[in-house]
Amino acid sequence: MIVCSCNVLSDHDVRHAVNFADNSPRNAKEIYGCLGCSVECGRCVRTIRGLIDEALASCDSSSWKSFGSPVLTPEKKLIESVHAEVGPRTIAEFEADREGILLCLLELRTLT
């Protein structure tokens, strides 16, 4: 659905900017900045604000649903469970693979 006829922006454009922009836009002006345009007539601002709120709410609620409820565990048990998942890698090894890990996380996020 087109939400801004002046800049031909869709609701998908707005949701994508909220979910994937580096600076996490929180208002219409920031959305326009992410999408490389600016507010013209302003009739779309209320709709864009609503889309931002919906996107943020769905991100917040779906995050915990996908990971389950947080459980506090003793530090040693936490370290052991991390080692069981990823092996005994050092922080330096993770830092070296940082971009690859982030790309994988982004790919997983787009699949859900």
N, CA, C and O of each residue as an XYZ file, in Angstrom:
448
protein
N       0.851     -1.167      0.000
C       0.000      0.000      0.000
C       0.907      1.244      0.000
O       1.860      1.322      0.776
N       0.611      2.188     -0.854
C       1.355      3.447     -0.897
C       0.888      4.324      0.272
O      -0.303      4.603      0.407
N       1.830      4.753      1.106
C       1.482      5.610      2.243
C       1.885      7.061      2.000
O       1.351      7.968      2.639
N       2.816      7.284      1.086
C       3.236      8.648      0.738
C       3.220      8.771     -0.783
O       4.094      8.245     -1.473
N       2.215      9.470     -1.286
C       2.122      9.606     -2.740
C       3.130     10.622     -3.282
O       3.500     10.554     -4.454
N       3.573     11.554     -2.452
C       4.563     12.540     -2.907
C       5.895     11.869     -3.246
O       6.533     12.206     -4.243
N       6.309     10.912     -2.403
C       7.591     10.226     -2.591
C       7.415      8.777     -3.047
O       8.397      8.052     -3.210
N       6.188      8.366     -3.248
C       5.838      6.998     -3.643
C       6.494      5.984     -2.696
O       7.266      5.124     -3.120
N       6.168      6.108     -1.412
C       6.666      5.183     -0.396
C       5.547      4.237      0.006
O       4.400      4.648      0.177
N       5.894      2.967      0.152
C       4.899      1.978      0.562
C       5.048      1.652      2.043
O       6.040      2.012      2.678
N       4.054      0.973      2.573
C       4.138      0.520      3.959
C       5.314     -0.451      4.120
O       5.955     -0.487      5.170
N       5.591     -1.232      3.080
C       6.736     -2.149      3.110
C       8.053     -1.371      3.242
O       8.948     -1.785      3.979
N       8.168     -0.250      2.531
C       9.379      0.582      2.623
C       9.595      1.059      4.052
O      10.713      1.030      4.566
N       8.514      1.497      4.688
C       8.599      2.022      6.056
C       8.993      0.904      7.019
O       9.901      1.075      7.832
N       8.316     -0.233      6.928
C       8.626     -1.356      7.829
C      10.066     -1.834      7.637
O      10.762     -2.138      8.606
N      10.497     -1.896      6.398
C      11.870     -2.336      6.110
C      12.878     -1.360      6.717
O      13.887     -1.784      7.282
N      12.615     -0.069      6.606
C      13.525      0.934      7.186
C      13.595      0.794      8.700
O      14.676      0.892      9.281
N      12.457      0.566      9.345
C      12.440      0.408     10.805
C      13.219     -0.835     11.217
O      13.983     -0.802     12.181
N      13.028     -1.914     10.496
C      13.639     -3.188     10.893
C      15.098     -3.343     10.507
O      15.835     -4.062     11.182
N      15.539     -2.682      9.432
C      16.873     -2.972      8.927
C      17.810     -1.773      8.825
O      18.986     -1.960      8.509
N      17.350     -0.570      9.074
C      18.227      0.600      8.975
C      19.247      0.582     10.111
O      18.954      0.119     11.214
N      20.432      1.086      9.833
C      21.498      1.098     10.835
C      21.166      1.957     12.047
O      21.531      1.613     13.171
N      20.475      3.075     11.824
C      20.238      4.012     12.922
C      18.855      3.886     13.542
O      18.469      4.758     14.320
N      18.094      2.849     13.235
C      16.769      2.584     13.813
C      15.885      3.824     13.859
O      15.715      4.412     14.927
N      15.322      4.231     12.735
C      14.481      5.433     12.701
C      13.256      5.290     13.602
O      12.625      4.235     13.650
N      12.930      6.375     14.319
C      11.815      6.357     15.270
C      10.736      7.388     14.959
O       9.744      7.486     15.681
N      10.926      8.156     13.887
C       9.886      9.119     13.500
C       9.907      9.284     11.980
O      10.801      8.783     11.298
N       8.905      9.997     11.468
C       8.756     10.137     10.016
C       9.980     10.791      9.376
O      10.427     10.362      8.313
N      10.515     11.813     10.009
C      11.677     12.501      9.443
C      12.854     11.537      9.285
O      13.541     11.555      8.264
N      13.084     10.704     10.288
C      14.179      9.734     10.219
C      13.909      8.663      9.160
O      14.833      8.212      8.484
N      12.640      8.254      9.016
C      12.278      7.297      7.965
C      12.614      7.886      6.596
O      13.241      7.234      5.761
N      12.181      9.140      6.382
C      12.470      9.784      5.105
C      13.971      9.874      4.852
O      14.427      9.661      3.728
N      14.739     10.187      5.892
C      16.189     10.258      5.751
C      16.783      8.928      5.338
O      17.667      8.878      4.483
N      16.300      7.838      5.945
C      16.780      6.497      5.584
C      16.454      6.153      4.143
O      17.214      5.451      3.476
N      15.323      6.649      3.667
C      14.871      6.302      2.325
C      15.303      7.313      1.275
O      14.939      7.198      0.105
N      16.084      8.310      1.698
C      16.651      9.268      0.755
C      15.678     10.286      0.198
O      15.834     10.746     -0.934
N      14.681     10.639      0.981
C      13.731     11.663      0.524
C      13.360     12.545      1.710
O      13.943     12.417      2.786
N      12.391     13.441      1.519
C      11.974     14.330      2.602
C      10.466     14.527      2.551
O       9.823     14.274      1.532
N       9.918     14.981      3.665
C       8.474     15.224      3.765
C       8.096     16.329      2.785
O       8.759     17.364      2.716
N       7.024     16.101      2.031
C       6.525     17.119      1.103
C       5.268     17.780      1.685
O       5.344     18.887      2.217
N       4.123     17.113      1.589
C       2.870     17.724      2.053
C       2.570     17.402      3.513
O       1.862     18.165      4.169
N       3.090     16.289      4.041
C       2.903     15.942      5.447
C       1.665     15.125      5.757
O       1.461     14.755      6.913
N       0.828     14.828      4.771
C      -0.396     14.063      5.047
C      -0.106     12.624      5.462
O      -0.967     11.977      6.057
N       1.055     12.122      5.171
C       1.386     10.727      5.457
C       2.029     10.524      6.833
O       2.198      9.384      7.266
N       2.381     11.584      7.509
C       3.168     11.474      8.740
C       2.459     10.626      9.791
O       3.096      9.795     10.438
N       1.170     10.818      9.969
C       0.420     10.051     10.978
C       0.424      8.557     10.620
O       0.600      7.709     11.494
N       0.233      8.247      9.359
C       0.242      6.843      8.923
C       1.619      6.228      9.126
O       1.733      5.096      9.596
N       2.655      6.964      8.778
C       4.024      6.459      8.957
C       4.315      6.232     10.432
O       4.945      5.239     10.796
N       3.861      7.144     11.282
C       4.051      6.980     12.732
C       3.395      5.686     13.210
O       3.972      4.948     14.010
N       2.188      5.415     12.716
C       1.495      4.183     13.081
C       2.239      2.939     12.618
O       2.314      1.947     13.342
N       2.788      2.997     11.408
C       3.561      1.863     10.886
C       4.831      1.635     11.697
O       5.220      0.493     11.944
N       5.470      2.716     12.108
C       6.666      2.605     12.954
C       6.299      1.920     14.264
O       6.982      0.993     14.699
N       5.210      2.382     14.894
C       4.777      1.790     16.162
C       4.463      0.306     16.009
O       4.845     -0.501     16.857
N       3.764     -0.058     14.923
C       3.442     -1.468     14.676
C       4.709     -2.297     14.481
O       4.835     -3.387     15.038
N       5.636     -1.783     13.695
C       6.875     -2.528     13.421
C       7.689     -2.721     14.687
O       8.230     -3.801     14.924
N       7.777     -1.676     15.501
C       8.536     -1.796     16.745
C       7.863     -2.751     17.712
O       8.539     -3.524     18.392
N       6.539     -2.707     17.781
C       5.811     -3.608     18.679
C       5.988     -5.056     18.246
O       6.167     -5.935     19.089
N       5.939     -5.315     16.941
C       6.098     -6.694     16.482
C       7.519     -7.186     16.709
O       7.723     -8.366     16.993
N       8.507     -6.302     16.588
C       9.895     -6.698     16.868
C      10.050     -7.066     18.331
O      10.653     -8.088     18.660
N       9.499     -6.223     19.219
C       9.656     -6.474     20.647
C       8.975     -7.763     21.073
O       9.551     -8.540     21.834
N       7.760     -8.006     20.598
C       7.043     -9.189     21.060
C       7.546    -10.462     20.394
O       7.568    -11.514     21.032
N       7.947    -10.396     19.138
C       8.378    -11.613     18.453
C       9.766    -12.051     18.891
O      10.084    -13.236     18.793
N      10.597    -11.143     19.367
C      11.947    -11.520     19.784
C      11.911    -12.556     20.893
O      12.563    -13.595     20.788
N      11.160    -12.292     21.952
C      11.119    -13.227     23.070
C      10.387    -14.499     22.702
O      10.718    -15.569     23.211
N       9.390    -14.403     21.819
C       8.667    -15.611     21.421
C       9.598    -16.573     20.700
O       9.509    -17.785     20.897
N      10.487    -16.048     19.868
C      11.367    -16.933     19.112
C      12.470    -17.529     19.981
O      12.941    -18.632     19.703
N      12.887    -16.826     21.017
C      13.957    -17.323     21.872
C      13.443    -17.998     23.131
O      14.214    -18.644     23.840
N      12.160    -17.864     23.423
C      11.613    -18.404     24.656
C      11.808    -17.418     25.787
O      12.404    -16.358     25.598
N      11.316    -17.757     26.942
C      11.438    -16.868     28.098
C      12.871    -16.871     28.608
O      13.533    -17.908     28.598
N      13.352    -15.716     29.054
C      14.720    -15.676     29.576
C      14.822    -16.447     30.887
O      13.935    -16.373     31.737
N      15.896    -17.172     31.031
C      16.128    -17.938     32.250
C      17.486    -17.540     32.789
O      18.487    -17.584     32.075
N      17.514    -17.151     34.050
C      18.773    -16.788     34.676
C      19.466    -18.050     35.153
O      18.873    -18.879     35.843
N      20.722    -18.184     34.779
C      21.493    -19.358     35.180
C      22.796    -18.899     35.809
O      23.268    -17.794     35.539
N      23.372    -19.741     36.642
C      24.685    -19.391     37.185
C      25.693    -19.195     36.062
O      25.566    -19.790     34.992
N      26.692    -18.359     36.310
C      27.671    -18.015     35.277
C      28.359    -19.243     34.689
O      28.505    -19.342     33.471
N      28.777    -20.166     35.525
C      29.479    -21.355     35.024
C      28.586    -22.165     34.099
O      29.048    -22.641     33.062
N      27.321    -22.330     34.451
C      26.395    -23.086     33.613
C      26.181    -22.373     32.280
O      26.074    -23.018     31.237
N      26.119    -21.058     32.316
C      25.954    -20.273     31.094
C      27.162    -20.463     30.177
O      27.004    -20.694     28.978
N      28.356    -20.365     30.737
C      29.577    -20.539     29.944
C      29.626    -21.935     29.341
O      29.983    -22.097     28.174
N      29.269    -22.938     30.127
C      29.268    -24.311     29.617
C      28.268    -24.478     28.478
O      28.557    -25.170     27.502
N      27.096    -23.852     28.588
C      26.103    -23.995     27.524
C      26.543    -23.265     26.259
O      26.268    -23.726     25.152
N      27.221    -22.133     26.412
C      27.744    -21.423     25.238
C      28.815    -22.269     24.569
O      28.823    -22.399     23.345
N      29.711    -22.839     25.345
C      30.753    -23.699     24.778
C      30.150    -24.905     24.074
O      30.665    -25.347     23.047
N      29.061    -25.440     24.619
C      28.399    -26.578     23.973
C      27.828    -26.171     22.608
O      27.811    -26.972     21.674
N      27.366    -24.930     22.501
C      26.773    -24.457     21.249
C      27.835    -24.075     20.213
O      27.717    -24.453     19.047
N      28.859    -23.339     20.617
C      29.811    -22.778     19.654
C      31.232    -23.309     19.807
O      32.109    -22.964     19.016
N      31.460    -24.125     20.793
C      32.804    -24.618     21.027
C      33.605    -23.629     21.859
O      33.137    -22.521     22.120
N      34.785    -24.007     22.272
C      35.593    -23.150     23.140
C      36.350    -22.072     22.360
O      37.577    -21.992     22.434
N      35.621    -21.253     21.621
C      36.259    -20.196     20.829
C      36.569    -18.996     21.718
O      35.871    -18.739     22.698
N      37.602    -18.280     21.371
C      37.977    -17.093     22.128
C      37.233    -15.875     21.585
O      36.659    -15.916     20.496
N      37.252    -14.813     22.348
C      36.620    -13.563     21.915
C      37.294    -13.056     20.640
O      36.620    -12.543     19.747
N      38.598    -13.194     20.549
C      39.310    -12.755     19.346
C      38.835    -13.519     18.109
O      38.723    -12.945     17.026
N      38.561    -14.804     18.273
C      38.053    -15.594     17.145
C      36.662    -15.120     16.724
O      36.360    -15.051     15.533
N      35.820    -14.797     17.701
C      34.498    -14.271     17.376
C      34.601    -12.914     16.686
O      33.879    -12.642     15.727
N      35.497    -12.069     17.175
C      35.675    -10.753     16.559
C      36.131    -10.892     15.112
O      35.718    -10.109     14.256
N      36.966    -11.868     14.832
C      37.430    -12.079     13.464
C      36.284    -12.524     12.552
O      36.288    -12.223     11.359
N      35.312    -13.234     13.108
C      34.167    -13.723     12.336
C      32.938    -12.824     12.464
O      31.850    -13.199     12.029
N      33.102    -11.654     13.051
C      31.977    -10.780     13.373
C      31.065    -10.508     12.178
O      29.849    -10.670     12.284
N      31.626    -10.104     11.061
C      30.801     -9.766      9.897
C      30.052    -10.977      9.377
O      28.883    -10.865      9.007
N      30.688    -12.110      9.344
C      30.015    -13.327      8.901
C      28.865    -13.704      9.817
O      27.805    -14.125      9.355
N      29.079    -13.550     11.122
C      28.039    -13.852     12.100
C      26.864    -12.895     11.922
O      25.710    -13.321     11.932
N      27.153    -11.602     11.758
C      26.085    -10.621     11.577
C      25.298    -10.872     10.299
O      24.074    -10.738     10.292
N      25.979    -11.232      9.227
C      25.283    -11.548      7.974
C      24.360    -12.748      8.150
O      23.241    -12.752      7.638
N      24.822    -13.756      8.865
C      23.981    -14.928      9.121
C      22.757    -14.550      9.939
O      21.656    -15.030      9.667
N      22.939    -13.694     10.941
C      21.810    -13.252     11.753
C      20.802    -12.467     10.921
O      19.594    -12.633     11.090
N      21.292    -11.613     10.022
C      20.391    -10.866      9.149
C      19.622    -11.803      8.223
O      18.429    -11.606      7.996
N      20.288    -12.809      7.692
C      19.623    -13.776      6.838
C      18.546    -14.528      7.606
O      17.454    -14.759      7.087
N      18.849    -14.909      8.838
C      17.855    -15.594      9.657
C      16.667    -14.691      9.945
O      15.522    -15.142      9.946
N      16.937    -13.430     10.188
C      15.871    -12.484     10.493
C      14.927    -12.313      9.291
O      13.718    -12.173      9.474
N      15.457    -12.322      8.097
C      14.614    -12.163      6.924
C      13.791    -13.411      6.646
O      12.761    -13.326      5.977
N      14.212    -14.555      7.138
C      13.455    -15.789      6.935
C      12.256    -15.887      7.854
O      11.316    -16.623      7.556
N      12.260    -15.165      8.962
C      11.154    -15.257      9.921
C      10.073    -14.259      9.638
O       9.074    -14.210     10.355
